[in-house]
């Protein structure tokens, strides 16, 4: 995969993730959204998040991360080195 294709793939994945998050937030009721915001504010302040807030946030479209394969890691490394990360 060349640099242009890799950049396009990254852009496409970021755009898809943004659409998923937007759809998730729009699906929440006002009360659920407020719980989520309160929970995030508490986490930012270093305070415990309520169970209700955790429940709302845990149902979001948060994808699990997977380990990169060796060829994928090598491709990322080449891309980063080529762009003076």
C-alpha distances in whole Angstrom, upper triangle without the diagonal:
4,7,8,6,6,10,11,10,12,15,15,16,18,20,20,22,24,25,26,28,30,31,32,34,35,36,39,42,44,45,42,40,43,43,39,40,43,41,38,41,42,39,39,42,42,44,44,42,45,44,44,41,39,39,38,35,34,34,31,28,26,24,24,21,20,19,15,15,14,11,10,12,11,8,10,13,11,10,14,15,14,15,19,19
4,6,5,6,9,10,11,12,14,15,17,18,20,21,23,24,26,27,29,30,32,33,35,36,38,40,43,45,46,43,41,44,44,40,40,43,42,39,41,43,40,39,43,42,45,45,43,46,45,45,42,40,41,40,36,36,36,33,29,28,26,26,23,22,21,18,17,17,13,12,14,13,9,11,13,10,9,12,14,11,13,16,17
4,5,5,6,9,10,10,12,14,15,16,18,20,21,22,24,26,27,28,30,32,33,35,36,38,42,42,44,41,39,41,42,38,38,41,39,36,38,40,37,36,40,40,42,43,41,44,44,43,40,39,40,38,35,34,34,31,28,27,25,25,23,22,21,18,18,18,15,13,14,13,9,10,12,9,7,10,11,9,10,13,14
4,5,5,6,9,10,11,12,14,15,16,18,20,21,23,24,26,27,29,30,32,33,35,37,40,41,43,40,38,41,41,37,37,41,39,36,38,41,38,37,40,41,43,43,42,44,44,43,40,39,39,38,35,35,34,31,28,27,25,26,24,23,23,20,21,21,18,16,17,16,13,13,15,13,10,13,15,12,12,16,16
4,5,5,6,9,10,10,12,14,15,16,18,20,21,22,24,26,27,28,30,31,33,35,39,40,42,39,37,40,40,36,37,40,38,35,38,40,37,36,40,40,43,42,40,43,42,42,39,37,38,36,33,33,32,29,25,25,22,24,22,21,21,18,18,19,16,14,16,16,12,12,15,14,11,14,16,14,15,18,18
4,5,5,6,9,10,11,12,14,15,16,18,20,21,23,24,26,27,29,30,32,34,37,38,40,37,35,37,38,34,34,37,36,33,35,37,34,33,37,37,39,39,38,40,39,39,36,34,35,34,30,30,30,27,23,22,20,21,18,18,18,15,16,16,13,11,13,13,9,9,12,11,8,11,14,12,12,16,15
4,5,5,6,9,10,11,12,14,15,16,18,20,21,22,24,26,27,29,30,32,36,37,38,35,33,36,36,32,32,35,34,31,33,36,33,32,35,36,38,38,36,39,39,38,35,34,35,33,30,30,29,26,23,22,20,21,19,20,20,17,18,19,17,14,15,15,12,11,14,13,9,11,14,13,11,15,14
4,5,5,6,9,10,10,12,14,15,16,18,20,21,22,24,26,27,29,31,34,35,37,34,32,35,36,32,32,36,34,31,34,36,34,33,37,37,39,39,37,39,39,38,35,34,34,32,29,29,29,25,22,21,20,22,20,20,21,18,20,21,18,16,17,18,14,14,17,16,13,15,18,16,15,19,18
4,5,5,6,9,10,11,12,14,15,17,18,20,21,23,24,26,27,29,33,34,36,33,31,34,34,30,31,34,33,30,33,35,32,32,35,35,37,37,35,37,36,36,33,31,32,30,27,27,26,23,19,19,17,18,17,17,18,15,17,18,16,13,15,16,13,12,16,16,13,15,18,17,16,20,18
4,5,5,6,9,10,11,12,14,15,17,18,20,21,23,24,26,28,31,32,34,31,29,31,31,28,28,31,30,27,29,32,29,28,32,32,34,34,32,34,34,33,30,29,30,28,25,25,24,21,18,17,15,17,15,16,16,14,17,18,17,13,14,16,13,11,15,15,12,13,17,16,15,18,16
4,6,5,6,9,10,11,12,14,15,16,18,20,21,22,24,26,30,31,33,30,27,30,31,27,27,31,29,27,29,31,29,28,32,32,34,34,32,34,34,33,30,29,30,28,25,25,25,21,18,18,17,19,17,19,20,18,20,22,20,17,18,20,16,15,18,18,15,16,19,18,16,19,18
4,5,5,6,9,10,11,12,14,15,17,18,20,21,23,25,28,30,32,29,27,30,30,27,27,31,30,27,30,32,30,29,33,34,35,35,32,34,34,33,30,29,29,27,24,24,23,20,16,17,15,18,17,18,20,18,20,22,20,17,19,21,18,16,20,20,17,18,22,21,20,23,21
4,5,5,6,9,10,11,12,14,15,16,18,20,21,23,27,28,30,27,25,28,28,24,25,28,27,24,27,29,27,27,31,31,32,32,29,31,30,30,27,26,26,24,21,21,20,17,13,13,12,14,13,15,16,15,18,20,19,15,17,19,17,15,19,20,17,18,21,21,20,22,20
4,5,5,6,9,10,11,12,14,15,16,18,20,22,25,26,28,25,23,25,26,22,22,26,25,22,24,27,24,24,28,28,30,30,27,29,29,28,25,24,25,22,20,20,19,16,13,13,12,15,14,16,18,17,20,22,21,18,19,21,18,16,19,20,17,18,21,21,19,22,19
4,5,5,6,9,10,11,12,14,15,16,18,20,24,25,27,24,22,25,26,22,23,26,26,23,26,28,26,26,29,30,32,31,29,30,30,29,26,25,25,23,20,21,20,16,13,14,14,17,17,19,21,20,23,25,24,21,22,24,21,19,23,23,20,21,24,24,22,24,22
4,5,5,6,9,10,11,12,14,15,17,19,22,24,26,23,21,25,25,22,23,26,25,23,26,28,26,26,30,30,32,31,28,29,29,27,25,24,23,21,19,19,17,14,11,12,12,15,15,17,20,20,22,25,24,20,22,24,22,20,24,25,22,23,26,26,24,27,24
4,5,5,6,9,10,11,12,14,15,17,21,22,24,21,19,22,22,19,20,23,22,19,22,25,22,23,26,27,28,27,24,26,25,24,21,20,20,18,15,16,15,11,8,9,9,12,13,16,18,18,21,24,24,20,21,24,22,20,23,25,22,22,26,26,24,26,23
4,5,5,6,9,10,11,12,14,16,19,20,22,19,17,20,21,17,18,21,21,18,21,24,22,22,25,26,27,27,24,26,25,24,21,21,21,18,16,17,16,12,10,11,12,15,16,19,22,22,25,27,27,23,24,27,24,22,25,26,23,23,27,27,25,27,24
4,5,5,6,9,10,10,12,15,18,19,22,19,17,20,21,18,19,23,22,20,23,26,24,24,28,29,30,29,26,27,26,24,22,22,21,18,16,18,16,12,10,12,13,17,18,21,24,24,26,29,29,25,26,29,26,24,28,29,26,26,30,30,28,30,28
4,5,5,6,9,10,11,13,16,18,20,17,16,19,19,16,18,21,20,19,22,24,23,23,27,27,28,27,23,24,23,22,19,19,18,15,14,14,12,9,6,9,10,14,16,19,22,22,25,28,28,24,26,29,27,25,28,29,27,27,31,31,29,31,28
4,5,5,6,9,10,11,15,16,18,15,13,16,16,13,14,18,17,15,18,21,19,20,23,24,24,23,20,21,21,19,16,16,16,13,11,12,11,7,6,8,11,14,16,19,22,23,26,29,29,26,26,30,28,25,28,30,27,27,31,31,29,31,28
4,5,5,6,9,10,13,15,17,15,12,16,17,14,15,18,18,17,19,22,21,21,25,26,26,25,22,23,23,21,18,18,18,15,13,15,14,10,10,12,14,18,20,23,26,27,30,33,32,29,29,32,30,28,31,32,29,29,33,33,31,33,30
4,6,5,6,9,12,14,17,14,13,16,17,15,16,20,20,19,21,24,23,24,27,28,28,27,23,23,23,20,18,19,17,14,14,15,12,10,9,12,14,18,20,23,27,27,30,33,33,29,31,34,32,30,33,34,31,32,35,35,33,35,33
4,5,5,7,10,13,14,11,10,14,14,12,14,17,16,16,19,21,20,21,24,25,25,23,20,20,19,17,15,15,14,10,10,11,9,6,7,10,13,16,19,22,25,27,30,33,33,29,30,34,32,30,33,35,32,32,36,36,34,36,33
4,5,5,9,10,12,9,7,11,12,10,11,14,14,14,16,19,19,19,22,23,23,22,19,19,18,16,13,15,14,10,10,12,11,8,10,12,15,19,21,24,28,29,32,35,35,32,32,35,34,31,34,36,33,33,36,37,35,36,33
4,6,8,9,12,11,9,12,14,13,14,17,18,17,19,22,22,23,25,27,26,25,22,21,21,18,16,18,17,13,13,16,13,11,12,15,18,22,24,27,30,32,35,38,38,34,35,38,36,34,37,38,35,35,39,39,37,38,36
4,7,10,11,9,9,13,14,13,15,17,18,18,20,22,23,24,26,27,27,25,21,20,20,16,15,16,15,11,12,14,11,10,11,15,18,21,24,27,30,32,35,38,38,34,36,39,37,35,38,40,37,37,41,41,39,41,38
4,6,8,6,6,9,10,9,12,14,15,15,18,19,20,21,24,25,23,22,18,17,17,13,12,14,12,9,10,13,10,10,12,15,18,21,24,27,31,33,36,39,39,36,36,40,38,36,39,41,38,38,41,42,40,41,38
4,5,5,6,9,10,11,12,14,15,17,18,20,21,23,24,26,24,23,19,17,17,13,13,15,14,10,13,15,13,13,16,19,22,25,28,31,34,36,39,43,43,39,40,44,42,39,42,44,42,41,45,46,43,44,41
4,6,5,6,9,10,11,12,14,15,16,18,20,21,23,24,23,22,18,17,17,14,13,16,15,12,14,17,16,15,18,20,24,27,29,33,36,38,41,44,45,41,41,45,43,40,43,45,43,42,45,46,43,44,41
4,5,5,6,9,10,10,12,14,15,16,18,20,21,22,20,19,16,14,14,11,10,14,13,10,13,16,15,15,19,20,24,26,29,33,36,38,41,44,45,42,42,45,44,41,44,46,44,43,46,47,45,46,42
4,5,5,6,9,10,11,12,14,15,17,18,20,21,19,18,14,12,12,9,8,11,10,6,9,12,11,12,15,17,20,23,25,29,32,34,38,41,42,38,38,42,41,38,41,43,41,40,43,44,42,43,39
4,5,5,6,9,10,11,12,14,15,17,18,20,19,18,14,13,14,11,9,12,12,8,9,13,12,12,15,16,20,22,25,28,31,33,37,40,40,37,37,40,39,36,39,41,38,37,41,42,39,40,37
4,5,5,6,8,10,10,12,14,15,16,18,17,16,13,12,13,11,9,12,13,10,11,15,15,15,18,19,23,25,27,31,34,36,39,42,43,39,39,43,41,38,41,43,41,39,43,44,41,42,38
4,5,5,6,9,10,11,12,14,15,16,14,13,10,8,10,7,5,9,9,7,9,12,13,13,17,17,21,23,25,29,32,34,38,41,42,38,38,42,41,38,40,43,40,39,42,44,41,42,38
4,5,5,6,9,10,11,12,14,15,14,13,9,9,10,8,5,7,9,6,6,10,11,10,14,14,18,20,22,26,29,31,34,37,38,35,34,38,37,34,36,39,36,35,39,40,37,38,35
4,5,5,6,9,10,11,12,14,13,13,10,11,13,11,8,11,12,10,9,13,14,13,16,16,20,22,24,27,30,32,36,38,39,36,35,39,38,34,36,39,36,35,38,40,37,37,34
4,5,5,6,9,10,11,12,11,11,8,9,11,10,7,10,12,11,11,14,16,16,19,19,22,24,26,29,32,34,38,40,42,38,37,41,40,37,39,41,39,37,41,42,39,39,36
4,5,5,6,9,10,11,9,8,5,6,9,8,5,7,10,9,8,11,14,14,17,16,20,21,23,26,29,31,35,37,39,35,35,38,38,34,36,39,37,35,39,40,38,38,34
4,5,5,6,9,10,10,10,7,10,12,12,8,9,12,11,9,12,14,13,16,15,18,20,21,25,27,29,33,35,36,33,32,35,35,32,33,36,34,32,35,37,34,34,31
4,5,5,6,9,8,10,9,11,14,14,10,12,15,14,13,16,18,17,20,19,22,23,24,28,30,32,36,38,39,36,35,38,38,34,36,38,36,34,37,39,36,36,32
4,5,5,6,5,6,6,9,12,13,10,11,15,14,13,16,18,18,21,20,23,24,25,28,30,33,36,39,40,37,36,39,39,35,37,40,38,35,38,40,38,37,34
4,5,5,5,6,6,10,12,14,10,10,14,14,12,14,17,17,19,17,20,21,21,25,27,29,33,35,37,33,32,35,35,32,33,36,34,32,35,37,35,34,31
4,5,7,10,10,13,16,17,13,14,17,17,14,17,20,19,21,19,22,22,23,26,28,30,33,35,37,33,32,35,35,31,32,35,33,31,34,36,33,32,29
4,6,9,10,13,17,18,15,15,19,19,17,19,22,22,24,22,25,25,26,29,31,33,37,38,40,37,35,38,38,35,35,38,37,34,37,39,36,35,32
4,7,9,12,15,17,15,15,18,19,17,18,22,22,24,22,24,24,24,28,29,31,35,37,39,36,34,37,37,34,34,38,36,33,36,38,36,35,31
4,6,9,13,15,13,13,16,17,16,18,21,21,24,22,25,25,26,29,31,33,37,39,41,38,36,40,40,36,37,41,39,37,39,42,39,38,35
4,7,9,12,10,10,13,15,14,15,18,19,22,20,23,23,24,28,29,32,36,38,40,37,36,39,40,36,37,41,39,37,40,42,40,40,36
4,7,8,6,7,10,11,10,12,15,16,19,18,21,21,23,26,29,31,35,37,39,36,35,39,39,35,37,40,38,36,40,42,40,39,36
4,5,5,6,9,10,11,12,15,16,20,19,22,23,25,28,31,34,37,40,41,38,38,41,41,38,40,43,41,40,43,45,43,43,39
4,5,5,6,9,10,10,13,15,18,18,21,21,24,27,29,32,36,39,40,37,37,41,41,38,40,43,41,40,43,45,43,43,40
4,5,5,6,9,10,11,13,17,17,21,21,24,28,31,33,37,40,41,38,38,42,41,38,41,44,42,40,44,45,43,44,40
4,5,5,6,8,10,12,15,15,19,20,22,26,29,31,35,37,39,36,35,39,38,36,38,41,39,37,41,42,40,40,37
4,5,5,6,9,10,14,13,16,17,19,23,25,28,32,34,36,33,33,36,36,33,35,38,37,35,39,40,39,39,35
4,6,5,7,9,13,13,16,17,20,23,26,29,32,35,37,34,34,37,37,34,37,40,38,37,40,42,40,41,37
4,6,6,7,11,12,15,17,20,23,27,29,32,35,37,33,33,37,36,34,36,39,37,36,40,41,39,40,36
4,5,6,9,9,13,14,17,20,23,26,29,32,33,30,30,34,33,30,33,35,33,32,36,37,35,36,33
4,6,8,8,11,12,15,18,21,24,27,30,32,28,29,32,32,29,32,35,33,32,36,37,35,36,33
4,7,8,11,12,16,19,22,25,28,31,32,29,30,33,32,30,33,36,34,33,37,38,36,38,34
4,5,9,11,14,18,21,23,26,30,30,27,27,31,30,28,30,33,31,30,34,35,33,35,31
4,6,9,12,15,19,20,23,27,27,24,25,28,27,25,28,30,28,28,31,32,31,32,29
4,7,9,12,16,18,21,24,25,22,22,26,25,22,25,28,26,25,29,30,29,30,27
4,6,9,13,14,17,21,22,18,19,23,22,20,23,25,24,23,27,28,27,29,25
4,6,10,12,15,19,20,17,18,21,21,19,22,24,23,23,26,28,27,28,25
4,7,9,12,15,17,14,14,18,18,16,18,21,20,20,23,25,24,25,22
4,6,9,12,14,12,12,16,16,15,17,20,19,19,22,24,24,25,22
4,6,9,11,9,9,13,14,13,14,17,18,18,20,22,23,24,21
4,6,8,6,6,9,10,9,11,14,14,15,17,19,20,21,19
4,6,5,6,9,10,11,12,14,15,16,18,20,21,23,21
4,5,5,6,9,10,10,12,14,15,16,18,20,21,20
4,5,5,6,9,10,11,12,14,15,16,19,20,19
4,5,5,6,9,10,11,12,14,15,17,19,17
4,5,5,6,9,10,10,12,14,15,17,15
4,5,5,6,9,10,10,12,14,16,15
4,5,5,6,9,10,10,13,15,14
4,5,5,6,9,10,11,12,11
4,5,5,6,8,10,11,10
4,6,5,6,9,10,10
4,6,5,6,9,9
4,5,5,6,5
4,5,5,6
4,6,8
4,6
4
